[in-house]
Amino acid sequence: MDLDPQVPAYVTSDKHSFASVSAQDRWPIIITGAIDDVHRSTAATEDEEAKKEGKAIIEALAKLKYELQHDRQLTPIDDDGQPDVKGYNDELEQRGYPKWHNLSWLYAECYLYRRIATLLSLSSKWKSYDIFARSKMSTFKSSRPAVLELAAQYKDVLNFKDSGLSAGELNKAEEELFLELCEICLWGNATDLSLLTSLTYEDIQKLQGSKARKAAESNILVNDLPQALSSLKKSQLNNATGPGNRIDFILDNAGFELFVDLILAGYLLASGLARVVVLHPKSIPWFVSDVIPQDFNELLNALADPVKFYEALASEDEKLGQKSAASVPLSDEEVANIKAMHEHWSGLHSEGKLIIRPNRFWTHAGSYWRMQDTAPKLYEDLRHSDLVILKGDLNGRKLLGDVLWPPTTRFEEAIGPLGKKGTGLRILQLRTCKADTVVGLAPGEDERLKKTEGGTDEGGQARKWAWTGKWAMVQYHDGL
């Protein structure tokens, strides 16, 4: 806690922040979804021990929901053998064992998911079970129109250097592709399942696809992509006779967002802007939709046989008596496009150019201000990267400490130790705002956004414009 920003944190008792909405409205719904998921899996298994444990997990989840809704004190997390438990429990003691509706939003939310993970890790039959896998893959299936649109363009993205353009035209094309693909990755975060607890197939389509991205360009409040590309190209020149650039993705959501992250990774490797891309997923099921290592494998498996994958969705629609675009068979060309992506990404992974590297630090309760002290090996590893891309709102909250920064605070100041010159870290944040904490805005911008429809509450105190994912921040810091 002493390593975090010495600025008041967002707390669950603040009725003017999304913290209060989360604790009282969102989290009970998420726990209910987890209970339903385990109930379905328990009912489906014939393993008696798994049934018994499943029922115990359901009871424990119901108890957790009761404690949350009735504002009970947080209790120490049971020891499942992982070293982060001590960190959680030591901090809980330092905080004085607070109640759910009056403590740090960031700590409370991380504690919630860590406690859920413990219920599974302490079992025998459910240790590797992802309580959120069903919802993650269901949402990806519903992203079909955007998946097909991007799959049709992927080959051209990879082969743009063979298009007969002049050197100047190639340079311009490389720049435009980088900017476009980064923006696709930015808005791919729109389907965050921990926030959008009820989405229809049609709702998801509205959040994805080229038309939606073009309409949202004016909603990027800060856009440092040109600076990040310029720095990356300088590194490319400096590494021309060496090993080449390494780019790291601190991942956010699985499903469609991971899909577009891989498109950007594939382009970076094909263009020569990177020689290797390192993907950093979470180690345990986290914030409903966050990537864990098995999500990467599940995505590749889905792309390896897209007909089977989408037929399953069509079958589910039929059972519900629904007719949607998901029921239309894929064309031969669409199947070939998707399989080509699978072959490319599988090949990059097997060649060691696309690396999966989880770390328990990403599921700690604290901010990234703590990294150098609590995860020094990870910190040193990231210093070898030529660009560290942090995806999504939670990474943004942790990067900034999830505190009440004045919105005009400089990004370098708000990221603390990671924002100092000489760290060797080049950080690019791609964040659609879904929480109150924001920095880097021009004077008067926060006030302007509060005046937009739904931008604040009756008293003008809430920063509601930053809760919905409509507005985005792309912020870069060069620590060399």
N, C-alpha and C positions, 0 to 999 in steps of 0.2 A: 504493500500500500504506500510506503514511503517513496517508492520509485515512480509513482503515478503523478500526473499533473497536480500541482497544488492549487487547484481550481475546484469549486463545488461540483459534485457529480450529479447527473440526472438520477432522481430517486423515484421509487414507485408510489410515493405519497403525493407527488406533484400532479395535481389535477389538470394543470395546463400543459403537461408533456405527454408524449406517447407512452412513456413508462407506465403511467397509471392505467391507460387503456390496455396495455399489454398484460399487466399483472391481473387485472380484473376481468377482462373480456377474452383476450386471445389465448392465454395459456390454458385456461380450463378447457377450451375447445380442442386445443392440441392434445392435451392429456386424454380427453374423451376419444379422439381419433386413434390414439395409441392403444387404448383399452379395446376399442372395436377391432383393431388389427390383430392384437394378440388373441382375442376371442375367436376370430375367424380361423386363425392358424391352429389354435388349440382344438377347435371343433373338427378340423380337417385331419389331424394326425391320429394315427392308430397306436402310437408309442405311449404307453401308460405313464411312464415317468415324465415324458414331455407334457402330457395332459396335466399331470399333477403340478408340475412346475409352472405351466402356463396359467393355471388357475391362481397360483400363489402370486405370480407377477401381476395378474389382473387386480387382485386384492390390494397389492402394494401400490399400484398406480391409482386405484380408487382412494386409498388413504392419502396419497400425495395430493390428489385433487381436493380432497376435503380440507387438508391443512392449508392449502393455498386459498381456497374460497373463504375459509373461516379465519384467515389472517393469524395462523399459528406461528410460533417461533420456528426458525429453521434449525434442523438438528444435524449433527455431524454425519458425513457420508460414510457408509460402511466401507471397510478396507477390502478392496478387491485385488490387492497386490501391486497396483500401479502407484508410482511415486507421486503422482499429482494429487492423490487423496490427501496427503499430509498438507500440501499447499492450500487446498480448499478448506480443510478443517482448521488449520492455523489461522487463516484469514477470517473464518467464521467466528472464531473465538475473539480475535482482535476487534471484530465489529460488534461484539457483545451479544451474539446470538439474536439478531433482530427478527422482527416479524416480516412476513411476506409483503405487506403493503406499506412498508416504511424502511427501505434500504436501497443501496446502489442498484440501479437497473441492470447494469452490465454484470455485476456479481450475481444477482438473483437469477438472471436468465441463463447464465452459464451453469450455475449450481443446479438449476432445474434439469437441464439436459444431461449433466454429469450424473445426477442421481438416478435418472431414468436408465442411463447406460449401466450403472452399477447393478440394477435389478437383473439385467441380462447377464452381465459378466460373472455374477456370483452363482449362476445356475450351471447345470451340467449340460443340458440339451439346447439352451438358447444363447450360448456364449457368443456365437458369430451371427446371431439373428439381427437383421436391420429392421427395426420396428417401423421405419418410414419408407422402406423400399417399395412397397406396393403403391403408395401415393406418388413417389418420384417417377416410376416408370409409366404410371397411368397418365401423368401430365405430359411426359415426353411423347407418348402415343398421340396425344391431342395436339401436339405441335406439328403434325404431319405437313400442312401446307407450307410452313416456313422451312421445314427440313427439305422438302422436295425442291423448293425454290433455290435454296442455297446449294444443294447437291448438284443441280443442273449447271451452276456457275463454277463449281469447284475446279473442274479441269482447266478452265480458262484462267482461273486465278493462279494455278500452279505453272501454267505454260505461257504466262504473259511475256516472258523474255524471248520466246520463239515467234512472236507475232510480227516480226519484220519492222519494228519501230526503230527510229534513230536513237542515238545515245541520249539526246536530250529528251525525246519522247519516252524512252524507257525510264529515265530518272523521274519524270513527271508521273508516269503510270505507277511506279513503285511507291511514290509518295501518296497518290490517291488511294491505292489499294490498302496501304497501311492505315490511313485515316479511316477509310470505309469499314475495314474489318475490325478495327478497334471500337468503332461506334456500334457495330453489330454486337460485339462482346459486351459493350456497355449496356445496351438495351436488352440483351439476352437475359439480364438479371430481372426483367420485369415479372417473371413468373416465380417469385419467391414464395414457396408453399407455407412458410411459417407466418406470412402476412396474409396471403390470399387463401383463406381456409375453405373457400367454396367457389370453385371455378367451373363453368361449363365449357364444353368444347368450343363453342362460338366465342366465349369471353377470351380464351387463350389466343385464338386466331387474331383478335383485335390487338393484342399486345405484341404480336410478332409479324415479321414480313417487311418488305422494303417500304411499302406505303406508310406503315406505322413509324418506321425509322425516320423517313424524310419529314414526316409531320412533327417529329419530336426534336429535330436538330436545333430549333430555336430554344429548346428547354435545357440545353447544356449551358449552365451558368458560368462555368469556368472551363476553358478548353486548352490544356497545355500539350496536346498531342504533337503539334509541330516541333516544340522544344524537345520532346522525348525522341522523336524521329531523328532530329538533327544530331543529338547526342549519340544515338545508336549508330548512325552512319559514320560518325567520327571514330567510334570504337571499332567499327568494321574495317576502316582504313588502317587503324593502328594495329589491328590483329590480322592484317592481310597475310603476313608471313608466319603467323603463329597459329594457335589452335582455333581462332575464330570466336565469335560472340556466344555467350551463354545467356539465355533469357529464362527467368523464373516466373511462374504463375502461382500466386497464393490463391487457390481456387475458392469458389463460393458454391454455387448450386450445381446439382447433378442435372441429368436430363438435357433439355434444350440448351441451357447455358453451357454445360460441359461440351456439348456438340459444337457450339460456335467458338468456344475456346480452342478446340482442336482444329477448327478451320484456320484460325489465326496462327496457331502453332505450325500447322502444315505450310502455310504461306511463308512464315518467317524462315523456316528451314529451306523451302524451295527457292526463295529469293536470295539466300545467302546472308540475310540479316542476322541469322542465328546458325550456329553449328550444332547446338544442342538446346533442347527445351526441357526444363525440369518442372514437373507439376507437383504441387504441394497440397494433397487432400487432407481432410481430417482423419483421425485414427479411429473414431467411434461415431455412431449415428448422432447427428448434431444439427440443431435448429431446423429440423424436419427435412430440409432439402439439400443440405450441404453434401459435397462429394466425399465419399470414403473410397478406398482402393477398389472395392468390389463394384462400385458404380462404373468405373472405367471399363471393367471386363463386361459388365452387363450391357453397356452401350455398344461395345464392339460386337458382342454376340447378336444384338438386335440388328445392327447394320449388316452383319454377315448373311442374315436370312430375313430381309425386310418383308417379304411376302407373308411369311409365317407370323412375324411380329405384328403387322397391321391387320392381318386376318383375325387375330385374337381380339383386337379392338372392335372390329366389325361385328364379331360374335357377341361381344358384350353389349353393343348397341342394339342388336336384334333382341337380346333377352329383355332389354328395357323397352322394346317397342319403338326405338328411335331410328331415324334415318338421317345420316350425316355424310359429309365428304369422306369420312373414314371408311365408309362401306364401299366406296368405289375402288375396284381392283387397280393395283399399280400397273402402269404400262411397262413394256420391256425396257424402254429407255430409262424410266425412273428407277427400275430395279438395278440396271447396270450402273447408273450414276451413284446410287447409294453403296453398292458393292465396291465400286472403285475407291470410295472414301475409306471403307473398311480395310481394303488391301493396302492403301497408302499408310494409314495410321498404324496398322498392325506391323507393317514393314519397318516403319520408323521406330516403333517400340522395340522390336526384336533386334534392330541394329544399334540400339543404345542411344539413339538420337532424341527419343521421347521417353523421359524417365519419370517414374512415379516415386515420390519421396515423402511419405507421411512423417509427421513429428507431433508428439504429444503437446508441444507448446501451443499449437493452434487451438487446443481445447482447454487451455488454462483459463482461469477466471479473470485474469488481469489484462491490462492494456499492453500494447507492444512497446511502450516505454520501458518495460521490464526485460526485454529480450536479451540485452547484452549481459545482464546479471543472472537471469534465471535460465537462459538457454544459450550460453556462450558459444557452443559448437555450431548451433544453427546460425547464430549471428555471423560467425567467422565464415561459414559456408556461403551465406548470402553476399558477403563482401566480394566473393569471386564472380558474382553475376554482373553482367553488363546492363541488365535492366530487371528490376523486380516489380512485376505487375500485381497489384493487390486488387482483387475482384470483390465487388459487392458492398452492401451496407454494413454488415458486421465487421468485416476487415477495416472498413472506414471508421466505425465507432471505436474499435480497439486501437487503431492507429492514432486517433485524436484523443484517446482516453475517455471518451463518452462523458465529457464534462461541459459545463456552461461557458464555453469560449464566446467572447464577443464575435459576431459573425464576420467582422472585418479582420480578425486575427490572421497574420501571415501563416501559410501552410507550414513553412519551415519551423516556425515557433511551436505550432500546435502538435507537431509530431516529435517534439522533444529531442532525446538523444539521437534518434534516427535522422534528425534534420540538421545536424551539425556538419560543417565542412570537415573533410578529412576522414569521415566514416568509410568512404569508398562505396557507399550505397547510392544507387540511382533508383528512385522510387517513383512509380507511376500508379496513381489511384484511379480506378474506373469504378465510380460509385453512383448508382441511382439512389437518391436520398429517401430513406424510410425511417429516419429517426431525427431527433431534434438538433443534434450537434452538427454544425456546419462552420467552416472557416473559409477565408479567402474571398469573401464577397466584397464588391465595391461598396463604398459608403452609400447608404440609402436603398440598397438592393433588397435587403431583408424587409424593410418597411414597404417597399413596392410590392413584394410577393405576398405579404400579409394582406394587402388590399385586393388581391385577386380573389375570385370566387372560392369560398371554402378555405381561404388562406390563413385564417386565425379564428379565435373564439370571440364571444361577445365582448369580452373585456380587452381584446387586442393583445393578450399576453402569449397565447399559444402560437407556436410556429407550425401550424397544421399543414402549410404548403409543403413542408419537408417530410411528411409522413407517408405519402402515397406512391412514391416512385415516379412521379410525373417529371420531376426536376433532377438534373444530374450534375456531377462535378467530376472533371478530369484534371487532376492536379499532379504536377511533376516536381521532383526535387533532385538535384544533382549534388551528391555529397562528396564528389572527388575534390 
